Amino acid sequence: MHRILLLIVPLTLPAQTYTRGIGVYPGDPTQSFAPSMTADTTTYRNLALHRPAWHSSAYDYNLTAQLVTDGIKDTMLPRWLATSTSNGGVLKRNERELALDHNVVSTVNVSGSPAWIQFEFAGGDGPLEADRVDILASIRPNTQQAAGWTCIVSGSDDGRAWKELGRAAGDDRPAREFKPSIALAAPSRSRFYRIEFQAPSVSLWRVGEVMFFDQNARVEPAGPHHFTSAWKPAGTGEEWVYVDLGAPCSFDRIALSWIRRAAEGAIQVSDDAATWKTLRPLTATDDIKLAPPAKARYVRVLMTKPASPEGYVLSELEVYGRGGPVPRAKPAALGGSWRLERDSLVTADGAALAKPGFLDSDWLVATVPATVLSSYLNAGAIPDPDFGDNQRMISDSFFCADFWYRTEFTAPPTAQGKHVWLSFDGINWKADVFLNGEKIGRIEGGFMRGKFDVTAKLHAGANALAVRVEKNATPGSAKEKTFDSPGLNGGAPGADNPTYHAAIGWDWIPTIRGRDTGIWADVRLTTTGPVTIESPAVTTTSLQGDVTLEATLHNQEAAPISGTLRGTFGSVPFQVPVQLDASSSKIVKEELHIPNPRLWWPAGYGDPNLYKVTVEFAEGTISDSTTFQAGIRQFTYSEDGGALKMWINGRRFIPRGGNWGFPESMLRYRAREYDIAVRYHKEMNFTMIRNWVGQTGDDAFFEACDRWGIVVWQDFWLANPVDGPDPDDNDLFLRNARDFMLRIRTHPSLGLYCGRNEGYPPQPIEEGLRKLLAELHPDLHYISSSADDVVSGHGPYRAQPLKAYFTQRATPKFHSEMGMPNIVTFDSLKLMMPESAMWPQGAMWGLHDFSLNGAQGGASFRDMIDKGYGGASTAAEWTTLAQFINYDGYRAMFEAQSKNRMGLLIWMSHPAWPSFVWQTYDYYFEPTAAYFGAKKASEPLHIQWNPATDSVEVVNYSARDARGLTAHVEILNLDGTLKWEQTASVDSPEDSDVSPIKMEYPSGLSAVHFIRLKLTRGADPISENFYWRGIEEGNLRAIRDLPKVTLEAKTSVERRGDRWVLTTDLHNASRQPALMVRLKAVREKTGDRILPAIYSDNYVSLMPGERRTIRTDLTDADTRGERPRMAIDGFNVKAE
């Protein structure tokens, strides 16, 4: 079975009061505009239309199972690509487009004498025409050999008989960056092209790009640029494709639309997609009538022998009958409901689409806000791409297209002198907007808002809105990670920035079909008077409560206007008389004094106090108003000594936190999810989140950071130069940058801007960003690169021996990226993939980012489990042992920073999808052991063991000066007996690291023993820590000999309004240690997890006789109607 996202509810159900389930986003039903899936047992229809389909294989990432249920019947043979080389033969599916994907960094290595790379442009209505071939390659030189080179382009119709089409040559040695441009003698329409390299002085050619041109326009033989609605499997033997009708249905007709048919096969049905029953063999009859009707949930076409050399190509599978779910639209913010259609299927223009009454009933029910891909998922048209290998079932070329959104709505009456505005908070990538039969504007860039005065365009009754969302100009080619390698990061969409560049795929996120194009943020109508308020800002001029409030006023009328800008900052009122010329704008500033100011502090430094600010412009009546939260705070900065340091409100600010590569792979987060994720960072004692490459654009993210006291490092939309080209349009980039700065600058959590990830912006963008920041946000600091000059970065990204973090990564600069895999629990693994793929580890682990090689270094993580802990024989056992490494590694990364305290952001703290790497909690919001290791290490006042110096350290990051402390250390044997202890008095100034105790290891220690630390002030505990240590470094296998123990546990469950508080008292009454004790809040009846959950601690270890109390905080909505209870297990703890 394959997991799909499916919610079927009767239409008569009242509004749901509970969240929608673990891993379902948006989780709050009030924040989701997805349709409901309701049973339709009466309408005779094509039950397979827009239902998820699965295949045995697909030739590439375009010709997939999804296309047999998309409602499009094609008859032309699709195009496909085959690539081979002189030294590697035929390339695999995930390699064949590397030299054609608009990314010079993704290379194909060719060698031999001669060396060549060959492409077959198969299928379609004829060969593609080209008149020039440009090549971008790098070489491995052999300077001992003679100079001279030749590059020949040959063509063939059959791959056997070749004709030279053009060549370039030189008497010199090829440059390391080899860039010949070869004009063909005549335009060619060959099926096969071979690029041959001859040069005695070159031992290897790294071919980055082979670019075909026709009359200076690039010819696109690869990627998602050609669309044919058909599934083509990879093989010509036994293959199959099936559709999930969503429920057992009755049907009496099956229709097959072949492009290349099967000579032999069968129609089969099933109720579980595991056991299949043959209805009838395939014949020459493609419109199959069933008498009597069949009843099943799944319908499969099994093929065993093709009728042609091209194999099987099936365009459509239709199943006619009654039953199954259909999407029912939920009213959108505008009041109507949205529909969605692929542009290639729409014959009308925008003006016609934007007229009331246009027939769109056969369009897909859309979700707004949401991406196109999310709309198809929400409507039940595709399988959940997050589960297993379902992403392979979804066509890249289908979604890399322009799409039309359409809705009709009734606008409220517009009073005299009022203006009505249609606002778009975010689309990707570009869009044309049509209202009531005419185009009203255009939006360009993935992070640009659109706001249109539609006062004169609205009708008194029905109104129609149509939006044509344009695909990325350079979407690149889909990637596929393997268990061996994650492949290369990024690629072609960098040319389109600002956009969701990471959607092309990285080693932590798959290629998102369609690259997250769509209307991803809110669309709304608002009403104002003639003067509008835009782009407010608050600047703290002194910590005694002096602030400057700024707003831009726009007079929309062709006559001057006099009025008052007024409002409140907290309880402090203000008003400013304003004169506005006709059709003009004016920036108005007002100096305010807030008595006894409550400062905004980052987490761990104080409370993140916020003031409600209201601003309105009145000219007798209120013309416009806005409300936002502001904070009184001042950041200051130093780059003395070539290292960035920060201060907040006069106190040294030491950043501890993580990178967010992406909020959620399909942009489905809303306010609930951002609040959870950012609160988790606060609970981990983190102080900063880096918005990596600016890929998080929602206002709710910044609002959550304001609320929870998490400082934001804000990147702009430039990945590492190796991970994709520079933007093609600098002006577009800077227009988006201006609008985004104006959008976010009210947030007190913003602390730092950065131009580019691991590199420097192109000079025009660098200059433009500095100019914009000086104009719009001058009180914040800007650095050009995330990993150079005054900061450092570049990992490491794989698990290291613990000492290595202290000896090699106690960084002398603020370090922007360091990480390691973080393995999910077995509970979460069951939500990620089918049981058959869990063990042994293999392809699906690779798809979900656990590759043996690459930056994440899965092989080294496995070695740590095998050598350090004795290995595992099941997935459950392996994920349990992995929590030891999770905890140790994430704790060590932060504890190692005690020496210099310059700041660390781990790579990463937040997952974009169900992954095994670079996270502290998983996609389902379960905190792993890494979460608690990081939480422990990041305490404002912390006691720790330094394995490099063998000393006990007391580290004070943000606890102000702490005096009169006592540090205590114990060494205990594997059976829990005390072998050594030491106590010392400690004073700990803020921003310091002191070492009051030197460790001593007595004789008689067991092969694995424990170090237990406590920091107290009098009788009050301040910090505790617990380590496992092997006499042989890294060898902890002796813990496998510990017997299972039963803990005494008592949990009190208390309802407090909309929350539950569970207080669990643990007591290890046994004579053996209990390691990695895990508390898990579950629903009382079903026993499934309640997530999110705020645990005061977890994965704790208890020595014989030891007690521990842990508090767990839950939201009632997440219990989904059941009383919570606490389940307890652990490494050697009997589950209860």
N, C-alpha and C positions, 0 to 999 in steps of 0.2 A: 504494500500500500504506500501511496505517496501523500504527504500532508498537503492539504490545500486549505486556504483561508475561507471558511464558509460559516455564515451565521444565518440560520433559517428561523424566522419567528413569525407567528401568526400576525396578520395586520391588526388584530384587535388588542394586542398587548399594550398595556400602559407604558409610559416612558420608563426606560430602564434606569434604576438608581445605583447600580453597581458597575464597576469597571468591566471591560469586555473580555478579560482573560489575560493570562500570562503571554507576553510576546505579541499581543494584538495592539497595534497603534494606529490612530490615537486611542488610548485606553478609556478615556472619559467619553461616554456616549454623547454628552452635550457638546464636545469639541470635535466630533466626527460627523462629516456630512456624507459618509458612505451610504449607499443604498442598503436596504435590508433585503435578504434573500427569502422569498416567500414561495410556498408551494402553489403550483398551478396545475390542477388535476383535470381541468375542463377544456383548455384550449388545445386544439390539434395543431402541432407546429413541429419545426425542426428542433428536436430536443438537444441536438449536438451543437447548435449554433452558439458560439461564444461560451463554450464549456471547455474546461482544461483537458488537454490531451498529452499522452506520453508515448515515447517511441523506444524501440530497441536500440537505435543509433541514428545519428544524423551526419550527413557528409560534412557539414560545416555549421556555423553558428546562425545561419540565416534560414536554411531549408529544414525547419524543425516541425515537430508534431503540432505545435500551436496553429500552423497554417491550414490544417485540414478541418478546422472548426471556425475559421474566421469569416465565413460567409462569402469568400471570394473564389470564383471558379476561373482558373486560368487554363489556357490550352497550349501556350507556348512553352517550350522547354526552358527551364531556368538556366541562368549562367552559374558556372562554378569554376573554381581555380584548382590547378594542380601545380606544384612546384617541385623541382628536383635539382640536384647539384652534382658536379663531377665527382665529389668525394663522399656525399651523404646519401645519394639515391633519392628516392621520393620522400619528401618531408612530411612530418606529422601534421595533423590538423592545426595544432596550436603554433606551428612554425611556418606554415606555407605562405602567410601574408606578411611576414616580418620585413621583407624588402619592398613592400608596397603600401605600408600603413601610415605614411606621412610622418614617420618618426625615425630620424637618422640613427638614433641610438640603438634601436632594435635591429640587430645585424644577423646576416647569414654568412657563415664562414665557408669560403670555397678555396680549394687548392687543387693541385694537379698540373699536368702539362699536356694540354692547356687546362686552366681552371674555368669553369662555367657555371652559370645558374640559368635554369630553363623554366619557363612558364607555359602552361597550357590554359588558354582561355576557352573553356568548353561551354557548350550549350548556347542558349539564347537564339535570336532570330538570324544570327550571322556573326562573323568575327568583328571585333572592334577595330577601328581604323586608327593608325598612328603614322606620323611622319617624322617624329624625332624621339630619341631616347636620351634622357639625362641620367647620369649615374653619380651617386654619392657613396664613396667607399673610403676605408682606411686600409693601410697595408702593414704587413710585417716585412721589413726590408731584409735583404741579404746583400750587403754591400760588396761582398766578394765576387759577385757575378756581374756580367756585362750590363751596360745600360741599354735603353731602348724598350719600347712597349707598344703593344697593339691591343685595341679593344674592338671586337667585331660583334655586330648585331646580325643574327641570321633568323630567317623565318621558315616555317614549314606548315603544310596543311595536315600532315599525318604524323609528325614527330619522327619521321625516318629520312625523308628526302628534304635537304636543307638548301636554302638559297641565301647568299649574303645580301643584306639589305643596306648596310652602311658600316663604316669603320672610322676610328680615330687612331692616330699613332704619333709617336714622338721618339726622338733620339736620346732623350735624357732618361734618368731614372724617375719612375712615378713618385710624385710627392706623397707624403704620408697621408694627406687628405686628397684623395684622388677624385676628380670631378669632371670627367669628360662629358661633352655634349655631342651626340652623334646624330647628324641629320641623315635621314634615310634617302636613298637615291630616288625613291618614289613612294607615295603613300602606300602603306601596306595594310592588308586585312588578313593577317595570318592567324591561324589557330594556335600555333606554337611560336614562341620567341626564345632564342638562346643568346645570352650575353657571354661572350668568351673573352678571357683575360690572358694575355701573353706578355710576360716580362721576366727575363732570367733573374733580375734582382729582387723579385718579390716571392716570398715563400708562402704567404697567406693573404687572401683578400677578404676583408670584412665588409660585406656589401650592406650598406645601411638603407639606401633607397634606390630603386630603379623606377624612374618616372617616365611614363609614356605620354606623349603630347600629340594632339591633332590641331593644327592651325593655332598653336600657342595655348590651347585649352587642354588642361590635364585630363587624360583618359583614366577612368577609374575601374580597373579590372577586379579590384579586391574590396574588402570591407563591406559595409552595408549599403553601398551605393546603388545596387541593382536589386529590385524587388520583383519576385514572382511568388505568388501564393501557392506554394507546393512544398511537400515534405519529400526529401530525397535521403534515403538511408545511406550509411557508409558502405554497406556490403551488398552483395547480390545473392546471398544464400537465404537462410531463414531470417526474416525481419518482421516486425510487427509495429502497429500503431493502434492505440486505443483511446477512447474518450470516456470520461466520467460524466454521466448524466446527472449526478448530484443526489440521486435517490432512485430506488427501484421504479422503473417506468414501464408502461405498456406501449409497444410500438409494432407497427405492421408494415413499415417500409424502410429500406436502407438504400441510399443512393451513393454511388462512388463516381467521382470525377477524376479519371486517370489522365495523365500526360504520357507516362510510360507504364503500361499495365503489368500486372502479374499474370503469368501463364498458369500458375497453380497456387492454391492457397485456400483460405476458408474465412467465413464470417463466424466469430465466436462471441459468447456472452459470459458474464460472470457477475456475481454479487459481491466479490471481495478482491478482484483484480489479481487473484492468486491461482484459483482453480477455474479453468475455462472449459466451456461446453461448446462444441461446434454446432452452429445452426444449419449451415449448408456450405458446400465448397464454392469457391469462386468460379464463375463461368464468364462467358462473353456478355451476359446480361448484367448491366451495371445498375439498373433501377430494379431493386429486388423487392418483390411483394411477399409478405409473410402471412400465411394463413395456416393455422390460427396465429394471432399476434404473439410476439414474444414478450417476456417480462424480465428485466435485468437492470442493473445499475451501470454496468460497463459493457461497451461494445468494442470488439477488437477485429481488425483486419490482419490476418496472418498470411504472410507471403512466403512461399518456399521456392519459387522458380520464376525468374523474370522472362518477359516475352521479347526483350530487346537488349542490345549490348549496353545501353545506358543504365540498365537496372530498373529499379522501381521509382516512379515519380507520381505521387498522389496529390491532387490539388484539394479535394474536398471529400469529407465523410459526413453524410447527412443521415439522421435517424428521425423518422417521423412517427409521432404518437402523442401521448398525453402523460403529464406528470413532471416531476422535477422542479427545481427552484428557478425563479426568475427574479431579477433585481427590481425593486420598487424604489423610486427616487425619494430622497429625503429633501424637503424644502431647503433651499440655500439661503444665504444671508440676504440676497436681493429679494427673496420672496418666491421666486420661481424655482425650477429645477433645471439642471444642466444636462446637455447631451454632447456626445463626442463622436467625431468621425475622422478617419484618415483622409487627408486631402486628395489622394489619388482616386477616391471613390466619390468625390463631390464635384459635380459639374457646374453648379451655380457659383456665381461670384459672391464676394462679401456683401455687396449691397443687397442682393437678393436674399441671402441668408439672414440678413439683419432686418427682415420685414416680418411683422407679426403674421402668423398663420403658415409660415413655411413648414412643409411636412418633414419632420425629423424623427418620426416615431420609430423608424428602423435604425436610428443611430444608437450607439451604446449609452446607457445611463452613466453619466460622468459624476465624479466626485470633485468638488471645488471647495476649498483648496486641496489640490493633490496633483501629482505628476500624471502624465498619460498612463504610464505603466501601472501606477497605483489604482487608477480608475479601472483598468482592465482586471486587475486583481480583485478589487472590491466588487466588481460586477460578476465575478465567478468565471471569467473568460480564460484565465491562465492559472497554472498551479503556483503555489507559494514559492517564489524563487529563493527564499531563505532556507528551505528544507532540502536536505540531501543534495542531489544533483539536478533539482528541478530547473535551475537556471538554464540548463542545456536544452530544455524543451521549448524555450521561448525564443522567438525569432528576433535577431538583432535588426535585420533589414526592415521588418514590419514596423518597428518602433522608431527607427532612425528616419523619421519622415515628418513632414508638416502635418499638423492636426487642427481641425476646426472644433472650437467649443461654441455652444449655442444655448441661449436661454431666453425665455420670455418672462416678463414681470410687470406688475402694476406699480407705477410710481405714485407717491403721495402728491396731492395738489401742491403747487408752488405758489407761495404768496408773492404779492407785488414787491419788487425790490430784492427778492431773494435769488441766490445762485445755488444750483444743484451740481454736485461734483461726483463724477464716477472715478473711483480710485482703485488702482491695482497695487498691492503691496509687494508683489514679486511674480515675475514670469521667467521662464528659461526656454529659449535663449533670446528670441526676438518675437515681437507680435505686432500685427495690425489689428486695430479695434474698429468695429463697425457698429453703429447704433441707428436703428430705425431707417435703414436704407442708405446710409452714407458713412464714409470713413471719417472717424473723428480724431484719429491719431495713431501713433506708433510708439512702441517701447523697445529699446535696444539694450541688451545686456542682462545677465542673469541676476543682477543685484540692483537694478534700477526700478524705482517706482514710476508709476504712471498716474497722472491726475488730469482729468479733462472736465472743462466746464460744459455741462450738457443741458443747461437751463433751456436753451432754445431748441434742443433736439428731442426732449421728452414729449410723449403724448399723454393726453389726459387718461386714456384707457390702457390698452395693451402696448407694451414696448418690447422690442426684440434687440438682443445684443449678440453679436458674433465676433469671435476672436480667433484669428488664425495665428497659431503658435508655430514659429519656424524652428526647424531642427538646427543643430549645430552645423556650421559650414564644413568643419573638419572633424567628424565624429571619431575617426580612427577605426582600428579593427579590434574586434572582441578578443579578450585574453582568456586563457584557461590555465589556472594553476594546477600543478600536478603534485603528487606525493614527493617527488624528487626535487622539484624546483618551483618557486613562485613566478618565475619569469621576470620581465622587466617592468618597472613602475611607469605609470603615466603614459603620455603620448600626445597624439595630434590635437586634442581639444585645447591644449595650451594656446594654440593660435587663436582660439575664439574667446579667450578670457577677456572679461569676467564671465565665468560660467562654472558649472559644477565639474571642474576638471577631473576630480578624483573618480567620477562616474565611469571613466574609461577603464578603471581597474588599477589597483595597487597591490602590494603584497599583503594588504589587510582588508581589501574590499574587492568583490568581483566586478567585472564589467556589468554595468547597469544597462539593460536594454533600453535604448532611447536616450541614454545619458541624462535622465531626470529632466527632460523637457516637460513643460506644462505650466499651468497656473498654480504655482506652488504656495502662494500666500493669498490673503483675503482679497475679495472684491466687494466693494461697498459703495453705497450712495450716501452722501452727506449734504446738508443744507447750511449755507451761511448767508450773511448779508453781503454788502458790497466790499467790505474789508475782510481779508483773511489773515490769519496768523500762521506763520511758517517758521520752522527750524529754530525753536527756542534753545537756549543754552544757559547754563549756570556755571560761573567761575568763582571759586573761593579765593578771595584776595587776602584774607587773614583768618587765622584759626580762632580769633576772638568773635567770629560771627559776621564778618564782612563778606558779602557776596555781590557779584554783578549778574543781573538777570538780563538776558538779551533775547529779542525776538524780531523777526522780519515781518513787516506789515505790507500787504499788497492791496492797493486800491484797484478794484476791478472795473470801476466806472470811469467814464470820460468826463468827469467833473471832480473838482477838489472836494475833500471831505475833512471835517474836523471832528475829533472825538477824543476818547480817553482810553489809554491802555491801563488796565487795572487788574488787581487780583490779590492773591495772598501767597506768602511763602511760609508754610506752617500757619501760625496764627498772626503773622506780621503782614498787615495790608500795605498795598502801594497803589498809586495811580499817577499816570503821566499824561498830560495833555499832548495831543499829536495833531499836526497838520499834514495832510497828504495831498500832494498834487494829483492832478488827473492822471489816471493810468500809470501810477508810479509805485515804487517800492521804497521802503525806508527801514533801516536797521535802528531799532530803539533799544537803548540800554538804560538800566536803572540800578543805582547803587543802593543796597539794602543792608541793614544791620539786624542780625538775629541775636537777641540777648540770650545769654547762657546757652550757647550752641551745643547741641548733641552731635558730636562728630561721627562721620561714617568711618568705620574701621574694618579692615579685613578680618576674616575668621581667625581667632586666636589672639588678636590684638585688642579686641573690644567689640562692642555691638555695632552692626552695620545700620546705624540710625538713618532713617529716611524722612524727608519732609514732603508732604503733599503740596505741590505748587499748582495753583490755578491762575490762568492768564486769560483775560477776555478783552475784546475791543468793543466799546459801546459808542454809539452816536445817537443817544436817546434810548434806543433799544440795543440789545447785544447783537453784534454782527457776527462774531466768531469767538470761540473759546476753546481752550485746550487744558488738559490736566495731565500731570506727570509726577513721578517721584524724583526727588533730587537729594543729594548728599552734600554735606559740608566737609570737605577734605582737601588736602594738598599733597600731591606727590612732588618730590624733588629727586634729583638725579646727579650722579657723578660718574665721569669716565676717567678719573685720575688713575694713573698707572696702567691705562689700557684695559680696564675692567669696569663693567657697568655695575653700579650699586644704586639702590633705590631706598627712599625714605617715605614713610606715610605719616603725615601730621607730626613730623619732627623725629619719629622713631625709625630706626633701621628696619626696613622691610626685607625679609628673606623669603623669596618665592619658593614654594614647594607645591608641586601639583603635577599636571599632566597636559599632554596634547590631545585635542579633539580633532581627529582627521575629518570627521563627518558626523553630523548629528544622528542620522539614520539613513540607511542606504537608499530608501525610496522617499525620503523627506516627509515622513509621516509623524514626526514629533509635533506635539502641541504643548500648551502651557503645562499640562500635567507631567509630561515626560521630562521637560526641561527642569521643572521644579524637583523632580525625583533625582535626576542625574546630578544637578548642581548641589543639591543637599547632600548627596552621597560624598561629594568632594569636601564639603564642609565637615561632614562626620569623619572623614579620613584625616582631619586636621590639615587639609590642603588650603593653600591661600591663593593659588593662581591656576587658571586654565588658559592655554594657548589655543586660540582659534586658528588652527593651522590652515594656511593658504586661504583664509577667509571663507571656508566652506560652510560655516554656520551663519545664516543670515536672518533668522527669526528674531523678532523683537522679544519674544518670550525668553529666549536664552539670556539676553542681557538683563532683562528684568529679574530673572532668577538669580543671576550673579550679584545684582544690586542687593537683593533680599537676603541672600545667604553670606554675603561678605567675601566673594571670590573675585579677585582682581583678574581682568581680562588682558592678555597679550593679544592684540589684534593684528593679524597678518593681512596683507593685501593678496590679490589673486595671482600669485606667481610661485609656481613650484620650482624645485631645483632645476637649473638649466638643463641638466641631463634628463629630466623627466618630462620634457615636452618643449616645443618651440616657444619663442617669445610671442606675445600677442601681435596679431596682424594689424590691429587698429588701436594706436595709442590714444587717440582722442576718445574713442568709445570707453577705453579703460578709465581714463581720467574723469569722464562724465559720471561713470558709475561710482568712482571713488569719491567725488564731490557729494553725490547724493547720499552715499552710505555714511560718510562722515556726519552730514547734517542729520541723518536719521538716528545715529547712535550717540551723539556727543552729549546728550543730557545725562548719560548713565555714569554715576560715580564709580562704578566698578572698572571702567576703562583706565588702564594704567600704562600701556605701552603700545606703540605702533611699530610694525616691522614691514619693510618693503618686499623682501623676498625670502623664501625658504632656501637656505644653504647656497646663497649666491646673491648677486646684486641686480637690481632692476635695470632694464635698458635705460640709457641715459635720459631720453625724453620723459620716461615715466618717473625716474628718480627725481628729476628736477620738478616735474609736475606735482608729485606727492609732497615734496618739501614745501612747495609754494602753497598748496592747498592746506596743509597742516598749519602753516604760519598764519593763514587767513582764518581758518575755521576752528582749529583746536590747538591754539598755541601753548597751552599749559601742559600738554603731554609730550613726552620724549619720543623720538623716532630713531630707529636704527635701520640701516640698509639691509643687513643680512642677519638671518637667525643663527648663524654658526660661525661668524667671522668677526674680526676686529675686537670689540669689547665684550662679546659673548662667545661661547664655544658650543659645539654640538657633535654630530656625526656618530652617535652611539656610545658604546656598543649596543647591539640590538638582540643579542642572544644571551642565554644564561651563562654567567661567569662563576668561577670559584669565588667563594665569599671574600677571601682575602684580596682578590684582584680589585674589587670595588674600592677597598680602602687604600691599596697601594698604587693603583693606576687611574682611578676615577674619583678621587677626592679633588674635584676640579678647582683650579684657581680662578675660574671665571664662572659666571652664571651659565649653566649648561642646559641647552634647550632640548636635547633628545638623548635619552638612554632608556633601554628597555629590554624585555625578554618575553618569551611566550608566557601565557597565563591560561592554564588548562581549566576548563569548566568542570563542574561536578557531574557525576553520572546522571543525576536528575535532569540537568540541562542537556547533556549529550543525547538523551532520549528525545528531546524536542528538536535536535539538529539533524538527525539522520535516521534511517531505518536500522533496526537491530542488526540486519545482515551486514551492514557496512561498519559497524562499531569495532569489530575485532575479527581478524587482525587489522591493524591500521593500514589504510591504503588510500585509494583515489579520492574518496569523499573527505578524508582528513585533509588531503592536499587542497581540494576545492575550498575548504573552510580554513585555509591559510596555514595549516601545519605541514610545511614542507621540510624535508630533511636538510636541504641546502638553502641558500639564500640568506638574507639578513637575519631571519628568525632562528636559523640553525636548529631545526627540530632534532637533528641527529645528536647534537650535544646534549639537548634536554633528555632525550631517551637514554643516552649514556649515563647521565646522572642517576636516573632511576635504576638502570641495570646494574651499574657498578656501585652506586651509593646505597641503594635500598634493596638490591637483590632481584629486581625485575618483577614482571607481572605476567599473569596468564589469562587475564580477562580485562575487558574495558573498565569494569567497575573497580577492579583492583588497581589498575594503572591510574585512573583518575583520582583515586584516593591517595596513592603515593605521590602523585603530582602536586598535591596540596602542600606537602612539605617543602618542595622546591619553590612553589609559588610564594609561600610565606617567607622563607629564608631570603630569596632573591630580591623581592620587592622591599623587604625591610632593609636589607644590606645596601641597596642603591641609595636610600635616603640616609641611613646611619653613617655611611661613608662621607657624607657632606659635612659632618660635624667639624672637621679640621678647619675648613675655610669659610663655610657658611655663606657661600656666594649664591646659592639657589640652584634648584634642580627641577626640571620638568621631565617626567618620564614619558617615553614613547610606548604606548599611549595610556591614558587613564580611562578612556571611554570607547566602547565598541560601536561600530556602525552597523554590524550585522552579526549573526551567530558565528563566532570566530574562536580560535584557540590561541590567539596571540595578542599581546600588547593591549591589555585592559586590566582593570582592577575589579570590576564586576562584569557580569556577562550581559549578553543582549536582552536577557529576560529579567534583568535587574537583580540577579542573585549575586551578592558579594561572595567572591571566592576567598581563599586563604590569603591571596595577594592583597586584597582590600585591607585585611586586618593587620598584615605585616606592615603595609604602608601607613596605616592609621597609628600603629604603635610607634613607628620610627619618627613620625612627624609631630609627635606631641610637642606643645610649646615648651615644656620643661620635661626632659627625658633622661632616663638612665639606660646605658647600653654597654655592651661588651665590644671592644675593638679587637678582632682576631689578628690584626696585623701587628699591634703593639702589645697584645695580651694585657690590656688595662681596662678598668671600668671607668667609663666617662659619664659625666653629667653635662648635658648640652642644654643651653637656654636659648631658644630662638625668639620667643616673644612673651615671656612670662614676667617681664620687668625684673628688677633685681630681687633675687630670692636668697634669703639668708637663713641660717639656722637649720640646714637640711642634714639628713643622715642617709648615707649610702651604705647598703648592706649587700653582700654577695655570698652565695652558697654554691658549693659543688656537691652534687648528689650522684650516687651511682645508679646504674640501670634499675636496681631494685628500690630506689628511693632513699637509701641510707645516706646520711650526711657524711661527707669526707673532708670538707674544709669550708671555713667561712671567715669573713673579714668585715669590719665596720669602720667607717670614717665619717667625720663631720665635714660638711661642704657648704661654702657660700658660692652662689651662682649668679653673677651679674648677667643682665640681658645681653644677648649676642656674644656668648662665650662658650668655651668647651674646657672643662677641667677634668683631670684624671686623678681622683683621690686614692685609687686602689690599684696595685699591681697584682695580677693574677699569679697564683702559685698552684701547681698541680702535684698533689701528693702521690705517693706510691699507692698501689692497690686500687687504682681506678679501673672500672669496667671498660670494655672496648668502646662502648658508647656511654656517655655520662651527660649530666645536665648542669647548666649554669642558671641559677635563679637570682635575679636582681630585684632590689626594692629601694625606692627613694621615698623618704618620709619627712614630714615636718611634725615633730612630736609623735602623736599617735595617728596623725592623718596621712594616709597613703597619697603620694603624688604621682609616682610612676612605677610600674613593674615590668619585668621583661624575663623571658625564658628562652634558653637556647639548648639545642642538642649538639654535642661535640663528639667526634670520634678521635681516639688516640691516633689512628691512621687518618690523616686529613681526608675528608670526603667519604670515608667508609662508615656508614651508619647501619649496616645490614643487621647488626645485633638486635635492633628494635623489633625485627621480625619474629624474635623468639618470645616477645612479651605475650603473656596469656591475655585472653579476653577478660575484661572486668565489667562488673555491673555497678553503675553509679546510682547513688541515691539522689533523686531529683524531685523537687516540688515546685510547681509553677502556679502562681496566683494570676488569675485573669480578670482584668478590670476594664469595664467600658467607661470611657470618658468622652461624652459627646460623640463626635464623629470619629473617635480614635479608640484603639484598644491598647492597653499597656499590660504586658506579660512580664512578671518578675519571677525568674527561675533561680532557685537555690540549688547549687550542685554540691555534693559531698562525695569524695572518693573514700569510702569506708573500707576499701580493699587493701591488700598489702602490696599492690603493684601500681606503678604509675599508669595514668590514663592519658594518652597522647592525642592531640588534635581533636579534642572534644568539640563536636559540631552541634549547634542548636539550629533547629529548622522549624519555623512557624508554619503550621499546616491548618487546613480546614478540618473541623472536628469530625465530620462524617466521611468526606471523600478522601481525606488524608493527603491531598495535593497541596503544593506549596502556596503560601501567601506571599506575594511579591508586589511591590518592594517591601522590605522590612529593615527597620533601623535597629541594629543590635549594638549594645554598648560594647560588646566584645564577642569574639567567637574564635573557633579553632584554638581553644585554650588547652593547656596541659595541667593536670592535677596530680600532685604527688600523694602518696598514701596519707590519709587523714586530712587532706587539704579541702577547703571549702571555697566556693566562688559564687557570687551573685551577679546575674546578667539580666539586664532590662532590654525588652524588645518593644518597639513602638510600631503599631500598624494603623493603617487607615481602614475604617469600616468598609468603605466602598470596595476595597481589595479583597475582603473576605467573601464577597459575592453571596452574602446571605447566610453564612455559617459562622458559628462561634469558633474562634481560634483555639488551638491547643499547641503544645510544644512537643516536637519529636526530637530525640537525642540519639546521636550515634558518634562514632569517632574511629580513629585508626584501630585501636584495640578495645573499643567499647561496644558492648552488646547493645544493639539498637532497641529502642523502646518507642 
